[in-house]
Amino acid sequence: MGIIILLVAPSEALASNSPPLLALQGALRSGKIAKVLSQPVRRLPPGTRRIKQVTLDVRAQLVADYRSGLGIYELGRKHGLHRYTVAQHLTAAGVVMRRTITNAERVRAQELYMSGAPVAEVARRLRRDPATVKKMIRDRPAEPSLPA
């Protein structure tokens, strides 16, 4: 059997009836400590995390949850994944993300801005973040390609 280290407060170190010592004796008698010590020890190097495997079933559940209205952050919390990983799997499954900037939305933002509305007002009207609106105003809408 391995080495057991007992840490107790200095004031309790010599008392034979101290709560930590009594708890340890009870755990030894019940076999709890032997059960824990007999299990294999697997440790990850500091600063690393376990990578969760995303199976086809998990991906299908992600798609179903997203289509039912859950957001990227909520899906990440529910499935134990990073939001970026969730977005990658949804995109790979062919899901069109809800908040993609459409050309119509981009044109509307530019029209509102050119008519004199400040960025904050345009953002409020379009229900977008002001930083997103600035991108919409700066970028030109994609024009449909004409056949040559």
C-alpha positions as CSV (number, residue, x, y, z in Angstrom):
1,M,0.0,0.0,0.0
2,G,1.2,3.6,-0.7
3,I,2.1,6.3,1.7
4,I,-0.8,8.3,3.3
5,I,0.0,11.9,4.3
6,L,-2.3,13.4,6.9
7,L,-2.3,17.2,7.1
8,V,-3.8,18.6,10.4
9,A,-3.7,22.0,12.0
10,P,-0.7,22.4,14.4
11,S,-3.0,22.7,17.5
12,E,-4.6,19.3,16.6
13,A,-1.4,17.5,15.6
14,L,-0.9,15.7,18.9
15,A,-4.5,15.0,19.9
16,S,-5.5,11.4,19.4
17,N,-9.2,12.3,19.2
18,S,-8.9,15.2,16.7
19,P,-11.6,15.4,14.0
20,P,-9.2,14.9,11.1
21,L,-7.6,11.9,12.7
22,L,-10.9,10.3,13.7
23,A,-12.2,10.9,10.1
24,L,-9.1,9.2,8.7
25,Q,-9.5,6.2,11.1
26,G,-13.1,5.9,10.1
27,A,-12.3,6.0,6.4
28,L,-9.5,3.4,6.9
29,R,-11.9,1.1,8.7
30,S,-14.7,1.4,6.1
31,G,-12.3,0.6,3.2
32,K,-12.9,3.9,1.4
33,I,-9.2,4.9,1.3
34,A,-8.2,1.5,0.1
35,K,-10.8,1.8,-2.7
36,V,-9.5,5.2,-3.7
37,L,-5.8,4.1,-3.6
38,S,-6.5,1.0,-5.7
39,Q,-7.8,3.1,-8.6
40,P,-5.4,4.0,-11.4
41,V,-3.9,7.6,-11.2
42,R,-4.2,9.5,-14.4
43,R,-2.9,13.0,-14.4
44,L,-2.7,15.6,-17.1
45,P,0.3,17.8,-17.5
46,P,-0.2,21.3,-16.0
47,G,-2.0,23.7,-18.3
48,T,-3.6,21.0,-20.5
49,R,-7.2,20.0,-20.7
50,R,-9.0,16.9,-21.8
51,I,-10.3,17.1,-25.4
52,K,-14.0,16.1,-25.7
53,Q,-14.7,14.0,-28.8
54,V,-17.5,15.3,-30.9
55,T,-19.3,12.3,-32.3
56,L,-21.9,12.4,-35.1
57,D,-24.6,12.0,-32.5
58,V,-23.3,15.0,-30.6
59,R,-23.1,17.0,-33.8
60,A,-26.7,16.1,-34.7
61,Q,-27.8,17.2,-31.3
62,L,-25.9,20.5,-31.7
63,V,-27.7,21.1,-35.0
64,A,-31.1,20.2,-33.5
65,D,-30.5,22.4,-30.4
66,Y,-29.3,25.3,-32.6
67,R,-32.4,25.1,-34.9
68,S,-34.6,25.0,-31.8
69,G,-33.3,28.4,-30.8
70,L,-30.3,27.8,-28.5
71,G,-27.4,30.2,-29.1
72,I,-23.7,29.3,-29.6
73,Y,-22.7,30.1,-26.0
74,E,-25.7,28.1,-24.6
75,L,-24.7,25.1,-26.8
76,G,-21.2,25.3,-25.6
77,R,-22.2,25.2,-21.9
78,K,-24.7,22.4,-22.5
79,H,-22.3,20.1,-24.4
80,G,-19.0,21.2,-22.6
81,L,-17.5,22.7,-25.8
82,H,-16.0,26.0,-26.7
83,R,-18.2,28.4,-28.6
84,Y,-15.8,28.3,-31.5
85,T,-15.9,24.5,-31.7
86,V,-19.7,24.7,-31.7
87,A,-19.7,27.2,-34.5
88,Q,-17.2,25.1,-36.5
89,H,-19.4,21.9,-36.2
90,L,-22.6,23.8,-37.1
91,T,-20.9,25.3,-40.2
92,A,-19.5,21.9,-41.2
93,A,-23.0,20.4,-40.9
94,G,-24.3,23.0,-43.3
95,V,-26.2,25.2,-40.9
96,V,-26.6,28.8,-41.8
97,M,-25.8,30.9,-38.8
98,R,-28.6,33.2,-37.7
99,R,-26.7,36.4,-37.4
100,T,-25.0,36.4,-40.7
101,I,-24.9,39.9,-42.2
102,T,-27.1,39.9,-45.3
103,N,-26.6,42.2,-48.2
104,A,-30.0,43.8,-47.6
105,E,-29.1,44.5,-44.0
106,R,-25.7,46.0,-45.1
107,V,-27.5,48.3,-47.7
108,R,-30.0,49.4,-45.1
109,A,-27.2,50.2,-42.6
110,Q,-25.4,52.3,-45.2
111,E,-28.6,54.1,-46.2
112,L,-29.4,55.0,-42.6
113,Y,-25.9,56.2,-42.0
114,M,-25.7,58.2,-45.2
115,S,-29.0,59.9,-44.3
116,G,-27.3,61.3,-41.2
117,A,-28.2,58.7,-38.5
118,P,-25.3,58.1,-36.1
119,V,-23.8,54.7,-35.8
120,A,-25.5,54.1,-32.4
121,E,-28.9,54.9,-33.9
122,V,-28.3,52.6,-36.9
123,A,-27.2,49.8,-34.4
124,R,-30.4,50.3,-32.3
125,R,-32.7,50.2,-35.4
126,L,-31.0,47.1,-36.8
127,R,-30.6,45.4,-33.4
128,R,-26.9,45.0,-33.9
129,D,-23.7,45.9,-32.0
130,P,-22.3,49.3,-33.0
131,A,-19.0,47.6,-34.0
132,T,-20.9,45.3,-36.4
133,V,-22.7,48.3,-37.9
134,K,-19.4,50.1,-38.5
135,K,-18.2,47.0,-40.5
136,M,-21.5,47.1,-42.5
137,I,-21.0,50.7,-43.3
138,R,-17.4,50.3,-44.3
139,D,-17.9,47.2,-46.5
140,R,-19.6,47.4,-49.8
141,P,-22.4,45.0,-50.5
142,A,-21.5,42.0,-52.7
143,E,-22.9,42.7,-56.1
144,P,-24.3,39.8,-58.1
145,S,-22.0,38.7,-60.8
146,L,-23.2,39.3,-64.3
147,P,-22.7,36.7,-67.0
148,A,-20.0,37.7,-69.5
